[in-house]
Amino acid sequence: MPVTGFPVGVVGGRWRGRVTPWGALVPDDGSPTLDWWVAAEDRWHTPAAERSLRQRVVEGVPVVETSIRVAGGDAVQRTYAVADDGGLTVMEVENRSPASFALALSRRDLLTARPPGAAPAAGGDVPPDALVLPVGHRTTVRVALAHDGRGAGPLPLPLPTADQVARGWLAQTSCSLDLRLPAAGPTVSLPTVRSELLLDGPDDPDAGPGFLVGVAELGRLGAGVDPWVDEAMVAAEALGRRSKRARSLRWTEDAGLGAAREVFERADAFRAARDVVALLRRLPPPEPTPLDVPAGVLAVAWAQRRVVVGGPDAVDLVPAPFPPEWVGHELEAYGVPVAGASGTSTIGLAVRWHGERPALLWEVDGPPVRLRCSGLDPAWTSASSRGEALLSRVPPAAQRDLR
C-alpha cells in the first residue's frame, strides 16, 4: 500500500522517506516508522489524533513542519534530510510553550545530542519502549536517523538548520526557468514539483509525456540527461506514432515532444532532435492548454505553457485560455525555452495591469520569432526581440469569454 506524505532525502543519495500528514517519518527502506508524541502538563498528545494539528511544507521544498497545541503554546516539529555524516534525516521539536514537556519517539536507534532519559508513565498510543527526551521551555531538541542504518549514537554537531536546508533547496530548484504565476486561480508550486523530481527521478518511461518532461526538467536543473537518452528516444518514437494516428494533438503530447527535442539537444543527439522537429511540423496544432493543473511533473509543462507556447508561425505569449482569476494580477516568466525553425530561443516576459488594460513586456534571446498574445489581445503581434505594449482592455463583462 503506497504511503502518502511529502518526500524527504538527499539528492544523489539512495535513502528516501515520507513525512505523513501528522509528522511521522516513514522510511522507504522498510524500517519502522519514526512517530512522535508529546507529554505536556495537561496530558499526552498524539499528533495523529490532535484537532489542533497543522502542517506546512516550508517554501514548497523537502522541509516539513508539523505543529500541535500543548498547554499554553505549541510543539513544533520539523523533519528534513542533510548530506552530513553520510546522510541523516533530522527530526527536531521546538517547545513554544511556557513549560517543559517530554518528547517520546517510537524508535530508539537514533542519533541524539544527549543520552535519552527513562520513560515516564506511558499514555495514549505511546509504546512502552519509546525513546524519551526532555524539551525545556523555549528550546529545541534534535535527533537524527542515519541513512546507513548504523543505529543509536551521538548526534554530530553542528548540523544545518531547517532554514538553511530550505534555502539550499530553493537555490537548487530555482536554477531552471523562473515562472511567477498569480496566487489567484490555478497555480502550481514549482519548488515542490522540482524537488520531488530531483529526489525520485523521472516517471516511468511508459508514462510518455510525463517521462520526457521530467527528463528535460532534470536537465534544466543541472542533473544531466545522459542516463535517460536511450529511454527518451523510445518514448519519443512511441509518442510520435500515437500522435500521427490521432486526429488532434493533445497538449501533453506536444509538450512531451518538445521536451524530447530539448533532451536530445542537451545530449548532442542532434539527428534525433531534427527528427522531432520534422515530426512536429507534420502534426496538427495542439489543443489549448487547459485551465486545470495536472498532477505530477506535467504541472511544470502546464505552468510553462500558461505563459509561452511555440508554434510553426508564431510564439504565443500568454496564450488562450487566460484564467479569469488572473485578470488584474501580475505574472512573470524568465528563461523560457522556445524551439523555432532557426533554433531555440529563450523568452522573458511580464504582464502588468493599468486598470482593465494589460501591459506586456518581453525580451527574446536567440533567433528572432514572431510573437502574438491570444490570451489577452488576439489582434496583437510583434516581430521585435524586445519591447512593451499596452494591450486592449479586458472589461469585467468580457472576462468570462476568455475561457
BELWO-V765486 format. One line per field, one symbol per residue. phi: phi as a letter, one per 20 degrees, with the letter a starting at -180 (. if undefined). psi: psi as a letter, one per 40 degrees, with the letter a starting at -180 (. if undefined). Layout:
phi->???
psi->???
//
This chain:
phi->.feeqefcrdfneefcbceffdnfddffenfffedbbcdefeafddgfdefefcbbeflmdfcddcccecgmrcdddccadceglnocdecccdedcecfbdddcecdedecfbffefffgfblefffefeccfcfglccddcbdffemfnfrfffcedgegffffffffffedeegdddefffmfbbefgffffffffemffggffmgfffffffffffenendgfdffffffffffffffffeefcdfffffffffffffffffemefffffffgffffeefgfffffeeefemfffffgffffdbcebfdbeeelffeeggfefndfbbbcmefcedfepeddcdbbddcdmededddbbddpgfcedbbffdbfeebbdffbrbbeeffdfgfefffff
psi->hihiihiiahheidhiihhieeeihhieeeiiihiiihgaddihhhddehdehiiihheeifhhhhiihiheaihhhhhiiieifehihhhihhhfieiiihhhieiefihidihiiihihiibehidfihhhihihfihhiiihhdefeaiaihhiiiiidddddddddddeeeaihhgiidiahiigddddddddddeaiiideebddddddddddddeeeiedeedddddddddddddddddidihiddddddddddddddddefgddddddddddddeiiiiiihidhhiiaeeddddddeedhhiiddihhhgiihhhdeeheiiiihifhhhhadeahiihiiihihgbehihhhihhhaiiihiigdddgeehiieieiaihhiiigiddeddee.
//
